[in-house]
Each structure stands twice: as C-alpha cells, then as structure tokens.
Amino acid sequence: MPLRGTGHGKLVGDEAPYFKSLAELDQWASLPHAKLMAVLEYQARPQLAESLNQRGKLLVCHDYKGGYTESPSGLCYTFNFWPLCDTFVYFSHHRVTVPPSGWITAGHRQGAKMLGTIIFEGSGEADCLQLIVGPPQAGAGPTLRTDSIPISRHYASVLAELARQRGFDGYLLNFECPLQGGPEQARALAGWILLLRSELVTKVGPHAQAIWYDSVVFNGQLRWQDRLNSLNLPFFLSSDAFFTNYTWPPSFPALTAQYFMSLDPVLINDDAKGSSISSTKSLQSIFTGVDVWGRGSHGGGGFGSYRAMTHIDPQSLGLSVALFGQAWTWESEQDKPGWNWDQWWEYERKLWIGPADPQEVVPVPDAPRRPGEPECPHDAFEPVSSFFVHATPPDPAQLVFCTSFSPGVGRSWFVEGTNVLQTEDGWTDIDKQSFLGDLVWPRPSVMWENDDRPEPLPLASSRLDMSDAWNGGNTLKISISCAGSTADDAFFRCIWLPVQSLNVISLASYDVNIVYKTAACEGTDLDLGLFVKPLTAGGGDLPEVNVGASTQSYIKNGWTRQVLSFSLPPGTANALIAVGLIIGFVAEDPSQPLDFSVSLGQLAVYPSSPTARVSKGIPGILWVKFQSTKPLTSPSTGFSGLLTWDIASSFPRLALRVIPPPEDPNPTWILDSTKERFPSFLYFNIYVIPHPLSGSVAGATAAIFIGTTGLDGRANRLYVDSTILPKNVMDGRGLRFYVQGVSDKGDVPTMGDVRIRGLHVRARRPLMTCARRRKYSYERNLLVGCHKNEMF
C-alpha cells in the first residue's frame, strides 16, 4: 500500500509472514485465524489451443535476500511477467515460507498459482522426522509401535489450513538434509506427501500443488540427480510435479524426457489408479531447473540462461522450466554507482522480453565449462519470453479485468487524476500491480485502420510514466510519430492501436471502460474511438464480435472516458479478442511529420449490467470505527490504532404506485443474481483531517491522503500510527478519517467517514467511547452510511 511517511512498523504488514520451526507453526495453529478476505482467490486462465497446451510451462522461484524485502516507502523489486508464468514460488530459508498477501493477489489476478516453501536443510533432520510422525505429546501414553515409521496427518492438515487461511495454492517441498531413517523414512515421507496433497485439495481446491525439489533419493541420502530417474521417481509419483536441480549437463533434459516416456502410464495417471487426488503427470510436470545466478547452471546464468532453456526446449520437447533467482537483475546491480529503478527496469525487460531497440545486440559472457566438458555452441541471445506461451488473463466474466497499468511501484499516488501523495523515495505495493497491456507494452503494434496505405506505418513506443495517473501511480504513455505524406487523402489518417488481449465466452455480454488523455503537436487534431476486434492464435479463421457504439465523456483533470459493450454471436464457444483504440488524426499540413501521445490511465472489462428492470445493488460503506491502541493526546507524542469498516449493498428507493392484480405474471421486482449483486473493491484510500482547537472541521475536500489498504491481506482495515499522519494534524482536538473505496471496475464512490477525538491530557480521564449512528441518506441514488465513534 502506498503510505504517507517512512519508518512504518511491522503492524502494517502480514501477521506471522513465515515460521522458523515446526514449533512456531504449531503455536500458530493453536489459535483461531480468520481467512484473509482481501487476498484474491485463484482463478484459472482460459484453456489454450491444443497445439499450445502441449508446450512446457514456466515456474519462477523467487529467492531474493531471504524474502520479505518489499517496503511501502521505497522502490523495490517487483515481478511483472505473469502472462509467461504458470506457477510462482515464494522462496526463503525459513522452515515454512508463506507468500506475502500482495504477491498472492498479484499472481492470482493474472491467473498464476502462488506457492510457499517447506524447507529442511543443515540441522533440520529432527524437524524432518517430526513432520511425518507429528508433534510430541506431553503426558500421552505409549505411542504406536509398528515395523515402520508411522505417518501422522497433523502437519499435512496444518500446512493445508495455513494455505487456505492465507490464500495461496500449495508448496515447494525442499528436503536438503539426509533422512536418518533411510529408505523407511523416505517411503514414509512419500506417503506423507500424498496426505498433504489430499489435504490441499480438500482445503484449497483441485488446483493446489505440492512440487518436489530434486534432493533426497529413495534411500534417504541427499543426492541431487539433476534429472528424473529411478532414484527420485518415488517422490515425483507422490507429488504433483518435479523441480530438478540446476547443475545438469546438456544431455540431461533429453534423458529426462526419454525416461519419463518409458514409465508405465498407470504410474503417472492418478485417475487410472483410482486415486482421490486427480493429477495426471506429463512432461510439463517436470520443471528443469535453471539458476539465473549461474552456480553450475549450463550457460552461466544471467543473460546466458537462454542457453539452458534451449536444451530444455519447452516448445518442442515439452519439458517445463523452473527459473530460480530471477531477481538477479536487481540484486546483482543495486550496489553499482548511479544505479536506480529506471536502470533496473531496462535491465529486467532486457532479460525477459529483449532490449527496447530490437537492433541492439545483447552481449552474453562466455559460459564456464566443467573440466573435460566439450564446447556447446549456441545462437545469439534470446529473451525468456521467446520460450513460452503468452497466456491471457482469466475470463472477465469470472474475474473482472481492471488495470491501471501499474508495475507495483510508484513515486506518487493519484485519485481520479489528482496527485494526493508525492514521495521522496517512492513506494512499493505488489497488491496494486496490474496488467501492463500485453499488445501495447513493451512494443506497440499499430496498423492502418481499414486502409492499405502505401506509406510506412507510424513509429510507436510505450513507457511507464510516473508523473501522471488516473487511479494509482502511473500511466502507460504511448508516443506515436508519423512521417509527412503528399497523398491526396493524407489530411486524415487512421490507425488501430491494440492494447490488451482477452479470452471471452459467448454466454456473456461485456462492457469495456477506458480512461485516457491525449496530447498532440500544433496543427494536429485527434479523434479516438474505443473498439474490440477478434484475434487468432496460431492461424485459423477470425471469430465474429458484435460491437456496440462507444459513448464518450470528459471527466476530471483532462481525462476522457469511453465505454462500449460487445458480445460473441451465439454458438461461438470462446474467442480471443483485442481491446484497443482507433485513432484518427487530422493534420493541417500533412506533408510535415507529426507526433502525438495517448496516456492510458485505466482499462476495465466486465460483464454487462443486468437489464433496466433488474434491481441492482449499489455499493456503500456501512460503518467505520476506530479502536485506539495509543490514544491521541494534545500535544501528541504518539498515536496508533486500528481503523475498520464494513461495506454493504443497497437497492434504489422502491416506488410502488399500484398494487398489481393477483394474476399478474410480472414480479414486483427482479433481483440481480449474478456475481455483481454484492460490491467488490480493489482497495480503499484513507484520508485524515484535523479537528482544530477552535472552529469546526473542514469538509472532505480538505482531507489529506495517508495511505491505501493492501499490505496485510485483511479486508476493510488499516493500521494507523503517527508515522503515516502529517505532523500538522496532530495538534488539534481530534481527527476525522475518510474511507474511500475503489471498486473492482475502477470506480471511486462517495467516501464514508469517522471522527476521532483525543483525550485531553490535562483532564486525565479514562478513555470512553460513545457510538452514535447517523441515519442513511441517498445522494444521487448512492447510499452513504456512516457510523461514527467519538472519543472524549
């Protein structure tokens, strides 16, 4: 969450972000914990075409300085290539690593699974055994005596409950310490993994995963194999997928594929075995490790990582890739003189999608070779994106598509085009990360609209602009330059600028809502129109799309909004479409070159609203309250507490003019039964205003922004302390907070408020609360309900 101020405490973030031991995990499990309702649930992406479905997938294993390094008051590393990534593992060296709530939401928003890590290394043998047999029980009678190691369900259940409560999708299992019990303990561990998978499916869902890392083998010894073979096969069969070690020679990926194809199909098909855990394994289930730091990885890591992926060959051979330590782009460069976020952004995009200039040659150091290893020639550098299918987001009919084109960092914060926060060092909030526009970033692809003009296409480029925004911290600014033309019709030319691809179904009608602003050189006028066009993946006929007329409105601070509806014809199962802008430009002197820009502030796609007869709920804030942990005093030496609220949905005022006859087939009202029947919010903006020593409190427009929700995964709350409050608000008689919700479609409704007064230091009276409910009122058909708590 962008927060005002610096030096924020741990209470603004996740509770118990990781566990150093199983004992700590048991302590957590001994207390009740409500599910984190602000964490977005996983939503699968649309199915790819069969030819694309056979290709290998990408797992990204994030290991950066022990994890949990993001700061709300600084520019930090973020991952922004989710469309390439099937599974993301948040990795650290704690016994149980829990992905931060913001990372979970960011991954789920784009259809990627998010896993934590269970790791045993060094002196972890005792905990490794305890994981299987369960915790010691003080005062218990004699334990079960068997010829083998007993398997307890305890930790499988606790770990699955942890995943359910925090909202992530499973675990990477990293057992890098020998099993003292030898083959018996190894077999028991494989059996325990089956229990974990069963618990995960029950508590998290059928998409949940437990992935085994290539480490311990069947006899309990720690022996990395760098491939799948008979020594680690039992653990692969018990797990959902397999993550190989990184130090393999070039021949091993092909050997892994050959070995897998030799397996009995019954072994790798859980359905065929009558298993309650449905998971059919394929070559895609084998993630071959590549260490971006090098460390024995073929190709030397870094920009040489493509050499390793060439041998894995996810496009043809079908094996998947596990890319470890991708934050190398940040960690390896951050201490160099003059380094900054903008330099990292260029470095990062070069690794993933290639340089901004397609003609630039990326230098790749010579790869180190082991003694006696023959030379392995490779072609020129290829970015990571060239090896994997680019996936579309979840269907907007299932999960509203809304983007402010945010990479999860910024230097300012804007609300409806107004700058409400300017920081010195920037901010990071992975929860606010959204789609960057896959058809316009990193390289726009423009074409002439309905016209085969003989002249060259305009040159187009796109970049993140952190100096302006609609809602959030930046825009996506597209700059277009067009050469002069002497053609008779050159005074008016028109281009198509696709912005985002989506996979949609015919069972729904969709609305598209875009917010933008433009700028053009002197003598050039622009005319923009929102539109939707069909796309095709891998050839074939283009599907039809029924597109309605767009409506345009001029909104605040120079921004423009356009809205339209579209649908697929009946009988069309699903289709790949592009949302974009048709841009017409008129030149006073077309023979002269011209340039203009379009700044994209927000794009949302969602199911169309029900018909006019349907009573649709209107979102509002039901009540707001503040629970003080350190009361406000005057003059203040400190202040803290928890601001909480609840949301509600209300219907427009009901006007019954006549009583219908008993036989009337038309109901008095029809209610919305879709997912839209109850409000959903992306986040909440929080403001504060002081109650001066004399006079009344100023209106809401004078309130000062102090932050947004999103760091702790908990719905409808913000921890407030003096670090996020402006100094000048602490010297009055009290404070008033305003809570402003931003809906899942990007709309900003009216604020609710709560006023807080401080305890007068001289009075030294105990703190008392007095609740007073304000009646609900309707303003422009929007319910605004506030519940005030006043502290005297």
Salt bridges, closest charged atoms under 4 A:
GLU15 OE1 - ARG714 NH2 2.30
ASP26 OD1 - HIS154 NE2 2.80
ASP86 OD2 - LYS113 NZ 3.52
GLU121 OE2 - HIS93 ND1 2.72
ASP127 OD2 - ARG95 NE 2.96
GLU161 OE2 - ARG164 NH2 2.70
ASP169 OD2 - HIS108 NE2 2.62
ASP169 OD1 - HIS207 NE2 2.90
GLU184 OE1 - ARG187 NH2 3.09
GLU199 OE2 - ARG153 NH1 2.74
GLU199 OE1 - LYS203 NZ 3.73
ASP240 OD1 - ARG197 NH2 3.22
ASP270 OD2 - ARG197 NH2 3.10
ASP270 OD1 - LYS273 NZ 3.20
ASP291 OD2 - ARG295 NE 2.57
GLU333 OE2 - LYS336 NZ 2.96
ASP342 OD2 - ARG411 NH2 3.11
GLU360 OE2 - LYS350 NZ 2.99
GLU373 OE1 - ARG370 NH1 3.76
GLU416 OE1 - LYS556 NZ 2.72
ASP429 OD2 - LYS432 NZ 2.68
ASP431 OD2 - LYS432 NZ 3.03
ASP438 OD2 - HIS390 ND1 3.85
GLU449 OE1 - LYS533 NZ 2.55
ASP451 OD2 - ARG453 NH1 3.17
GLU455 OE1 - ARG453 NH2 3.45
GLU455 OE2 - ARG493 NH1 3.36
ASP468 OD2 - LYS517 NZ 2.97
ASP489 OD1 - ARG453 NH2 3.07
ASP672 OD2 - LYS616 NZ 3.49
GLU676 OE1 - LYS745 NZ 2.43
ASP712 OD2 - ARG717 NE 3.15
ASP744 OD1 - LYS745 NZ 3.91
ASP753 OD1 - ARG736 NE 3.96
ASP753 OD2 - ARG774 NH2 3.10
GLU790 OE2 - ARG755 NH2 2.81
GLU790 OE2 - ARG772 NH2 2.27
